[in-house]
Amino acid sequence: MHPRPSPIAASLYTLRDLNADVIILHGPHGCCFRTGRLLENDGVRVVTTAMSENDFVFGAAEKLEETLRKVESMFSPKLVGVVGTCASMIIGENLKEAAQNANINAKVITVESHGGFGNGDNTEGAIAVLNAAAKGGVIPYAEAERQNRMLKLATRIEKTRGMAKREYIPPSYGDNKVEVAKILLERFQNGDKIAIVLNAKKETSYLFSDLLKVQFSNIAPGNKPTIIANLDDEVGLPRIRQHAANIKKELLDAGISVDVITGGLDEYPVTGEEAVKFLSDKHFDLVVVAGVPHALPIEKLNTDTIAVTDGPRIVEPLKEMGYTYVVTELDAHAKTLGTNKIVRSDFGDVLRGIMDL
C-alpha cells in the first residue's frame, strides 16, 4: 500500500549508469520530475516530449521524433535513452519506430517502461534498460544477465526483509544519533573488537563511506576497526566502477585501508552474505553496517549491531531482524548525485563532534 520506487525512475538511473548523455521521457512534462532534475546534477540532460491531453488520444510519435532531432542539435550526444511513461505506453506508442524515423547520429536505446511495468517492481525498469542496452551492443549480454540476477535478488530482499515485506510500514527515524554515537565511541575506548561494514549501492556509497573516514584513533589509539566493503572497482557498469575506484582512492589518501572487499557496489544483494561469512568466525564485539543493512543476514551473528540506513520505512524491519540500534541518513540520493567524493554524513558528523568535545 505504501508508495514504492517507480520502474520509470529505475530506468532513468540505469541509463545514467550507462553514461547516457541525454534521456528523453516520452510523456507529460511532470512525469518523474524530481528524478529528472536530480539526474541533471550527475551531468545527464533529461528532457521530455511534454505530451498533452490531445496526444493521449491521437498519439505523439511526431513529438518524439522532433525531440530526438532537437536533442541532437542542442547536445550532440553519443548515447540517448528514450523512456516510456504511463501515458505513452498505455496508448501503445512505438518508441523504436520513432527513433528509427528520427535517424539521428547518436546510439539510441528505447525502453518501454511505465509505472506498472511488469509486476510493478522498480527493478523491472532497470532490467528493461539493461536488456535493451545488450541488444544495442552497449554492454555485453553476459553483463546484462549478471545485472538482471542482482536486480531480481534485490527485489527478493526488499519483499522478504525490506520495506515491501508488509502492506504498510510506518516511517521511523530510528534511534537517537547522539546516544548511539556515544555508545559506539565508548565501545572503542573499552577496547572492543569492532567491524564496520559498507554494504552500499550506487552513488549512495559516497555518503555511507563517510563512516569509514572517521578517525576513531583520536579517542581509542591502537583500536582500529576492521573495515569490510563492497568496493570492487572491476565489477559493474562504467559509472558504478568509477564510484568504487573514487572511494577507495580517497580512503587510501586518508590512510585508511579496506581489509576485506566483498564485491561490487551493484552486488549488495549478495555482498552482505559475504560479509557475514567473514564476520562469523572472528568473534567481533560490535558490528556496524552502513548502506543497505537489511541485505546482510545479521541474525546469523551473535553480537551487538548498529545499522545505518537511508530509509525511514526500513527502520522497523531492521529492528525486527535483530539490529540492536538503527540510525537513519536522509536524502542519500539527493546528497550524493553529481559528486565524485565522499560526502559527510549526519552520523559521521555527530561522532566527530563528540570526539572534539
PEPEKA-V673529 format. One record per residue. PSI is psi in degrees with one decimal (none if undefined). Layout:
BEGIN
psi=PSI
psi=PSI
END
This chain:
BEGIN
psi=-39.4
psi=153.6
psi=142.4
psi=157.7
psi=149.5
psi=144.1
psi=-30.6
psi=-46.9
psi=-39.8
psi=-36.5
psi=-42.2
psi=-46.6
psi=-37.4
psi=-38.5
psi=-38.4
psi=-42.7
psi=-20.0
psi=2.9
psi=37.8
psi=140.7
psi=-39.0
psi=142.3
psi=130.5
psi=121.2
psi=116.8
psi=89.0
psi=-168.5
psi=154.2
psi=-18.4
psi=-5.2
psi=127.8
psi=39.5
psi=-49.5
psi=-43.1
psi=-44.9
psi=-43.2
psi=-41.5
psi=-40.4
psi=-23.9
psi=-24.5
psi=-18.5
psi=11.4
psi=8.6
psi=131.2
psi=120.3
psi=120.3
psi=172.7
psi=153.9
psi=-6.8
psi=52.8
psi=141.4
psi=-179.5
psi=-41.2
psi=-37.3
psi=-29.2
psi=-23.5
psi=-47.1
psi=-4.8
psi=163.2
psi=33.7
psi=-40.5
psi=-35.5
psi=-40.5
psi=-43.7
psi=-43.4
psi=-40.8
psi=-39.9
psi=-44.2
psi=-37.9
psi=-39.1
psi=-42.0
psi=-42.9
psi=-31.2
psi=-39.1
psi=-12.1
psi=55.0
psi=158.5
psi=-33.2
psi=125.4
psi=135.7
psi=134.7
psi=120.8
psi=127.4
psi=162.1
psi=177.9
psi=-44.1
psi=-50.4
psi=-30.8
psi=-33.2
psi=-36.0
psi=1.4
psi=35.1
psi=137.8
psi=94.6
psi=-41.9
psi=-42.4
psi=-41.3
psi=-40.2
psi=-39.9
psi=-41.0
psi=-35.2
psi=-36.9
psi=51.8
psi=168.1
psi=-27.1
psi=154.8
psi=131.1
psi=125.4
psi=122.2
psi=136.0
psi=112.6
psi=69.3
psi=155.4
psi=177.4
psi=-30.0
psi=23.3
psi=137.0
psi=-124.1
psi=11.8
psi=-8.1
psi=142.3
psi=-31.3
psi=-20.2
psi=-35.5
psi=-38.0
psi=-41.7
psi=-40.3
psi=-39.6
psi=-46.7
psi=-42.0
psi=-39.9
psi=-37.2
psi=-37.6
psi=-43.0
psi=-33.3
psi=1.0
psi=13.7
psi=-36.5
psi=157.2
psi=151.8
psi=-36.3
psi=-38.4
psi=-40.2
psi=-41.9
psi=-41.1
psi=-45.4
psi=-42.1
psi=-41.3
psi=-42.7
psi=-39.8
psi=-38.0
psi=-37.2
psi=-39.1
psi=-40.8
psi=-42.0
psi=-41.0
psi=-43.2
psi=-35.9
psi=-20.9
psi=-25.9
psi=-11.8
psi=-154.1
psi=-2.4
psi=10.7
psi=-19.7
psi=164.4
psi=-39.7
psi=129.8
psi=119.7
psi=142.2
psi=146.0
psi=148.9
psi=13.4
psi=-160.5
psi=159.8
psi=123.3
psi=-38.9
psi=-44.4
psi=-42.1
psi=-39.3
psi=-41.1
psi=-41.0
psi=-44.2
psi=-46.1
psi=-36.8
psi=-37.5
psi=-37.2
psi=-46.1
psi=-29.6
psi=-4.5
psi=15.6
psi=149.7
psi=116.1
psi=138.2
psi=140.1
psi=122.7
psi=123.2
psi=113.5
psi=73.5
psi=170.7
psi=142.5
psi=-141.4
psi=-18.9
psi=-16.6
psi=-27.0
psi=-30.5
psi=-48.2
psi=-21.5
psi=-15.3
psi=-32.5
psi=-29.4
psi=-21.4
psi=-10.0
psi=128.3
psi=80.2
psi=-18.8
psi=-17.5
psi=-29.1
psi=-11.0
psi=71.3
psi=130.9
psi=-14.0
psi=82.0
psi=132.2
psi=150.1
psi=127.0
psi=126.3
psi=129.8
psi=146.9
psi=70.0
psi=38.2
psi=115.0
psi=14.1
psi=11.0
psi=132.5
psi=-178.9
psi=160.8
psi=-47.9
psi=-36.2
psi=-41.8
psi=-37.5
psi=-38.7
psi=-48.1
psi=-42.3
psi=-41.9
psi=-45.1
psi=-44.7
psi=-40.9
psi=-44.1
psi=-39.8
psi=-43.5
psi=-41.3
psi=-27.8
psi=6.3
psi=21.9
psi=126.3
psi=144.9
psi=125.2
psi=-36.9
psi=125.3
psi=120.6
psi=-14.1
psi=-164.0
psi=170.7
psi=-24.4
psi=3.9
psi=19.2
psi=-25.2
psi=-22.9
psi=-20.0
psi=-22.6
psi=-40.1
psi=-41.6
psi=-39.3
psi=-42.2
psi=-36.5
psi=-41.4
psi=-44.2
psi=-34.1
psi=-24.9
psi=-3.1
psi=-6.9
psi=58.5
psi=146.3
psi=-27.4
psi=136.0
psi=127.6
psi=127.9
psi=121.3
psi=139.7
psi=-95.8
psi=73.8
psi=-23.2
psi=-10.4
psi=-2.1
psi=121.2
psi=73.7
psi=-23.7
psi=-13.9
psi=-9.2
psi=134.6
psi=75.6
psi=169.1
psi=146.4
psi=150.7
psi=128.7
psi=135.7
psi=112.7
psi=167.8
psi=7.9
psi=111.1
psi=-28.4
psi=-3.9
psi=-8.2
psi=-50.0
psi=-47.2
psi=-36.6
psi=-40.2
psi=-40.4
psi=-34.6
psi=-4.2
psi=1.9
psi=134.3
psi=-43.9
psi=149.4
psi=126.2
psi=151.2
psi=144.3
psi=119.3
psi=150.4
psi=43.4
psi=-42.2
psi=-48.4
psi=-35.5
psi=-20.9
psi=-10.5
psi=133.7
psi=0.0
psi=159.5
psi=19.5
psi=158.4
psi=133.6
psi=135.5
psi=134.3
psi=161.1
psi=-45.1
psi=-39.4
psi=-41.1
psi=-34.9
psi=-44.0
psi=-45.5
psi=-39.4
psi=-41.6
psi=-39.5
psi=-23.6
psi=-11.6
psi=none
END
